[in-house]
Amino acid sequence: MQLKPYARTLAVALSLAFVAGCSSSGGTQDGSMDGSRTGGAAGSGVAGSGQVSGSDMGNGSGQQADGRIPEQRTIYFEFDSDRIRSEFEPVLASHARYLRSNGNARVVLQGHTDERGTREYNMGLSERRARSVERFLSVQGVSPSQVEVVSYGEERPAARGQNEEAYAQNRRVVFAY
């Protein structure tokens, strides 16, 4: 039966079309979650509602002027979601530009979740998050040989705690060059 390869191809094509059709409208370049540049505690940078905001875009492009690796290397996700948030698309686009212009560069996309859910579910969710970033980069022209996906689930939290502030910081994909 030859239907399975076609279904897989169709699913990949639809995913890529969806990612390509997303619009960009915000984000930060400095790695902070709310646009404030703080070198302080892990709990800083989360809005009072526990939502990650991205109101300070700097120059609006997210691209390093001198060809260096982009400064912001973490993007964040909503609860139980692998959908790339529009405020992080400029960050992903800057990483894509860097990778396209540096063909020998390699990146590991490290997927993470908060502690809610089973270990098995969180491993799958963190992989889906990293794969959605991988698809975005692919649509932007990054070679698949430059990208590796690793799923950590809930095993490497960025912030300790059982509150929305900690959970929001743990739902992430990290670019490791």
Disulfide bonds with the S-S distance in Angstrom:
none
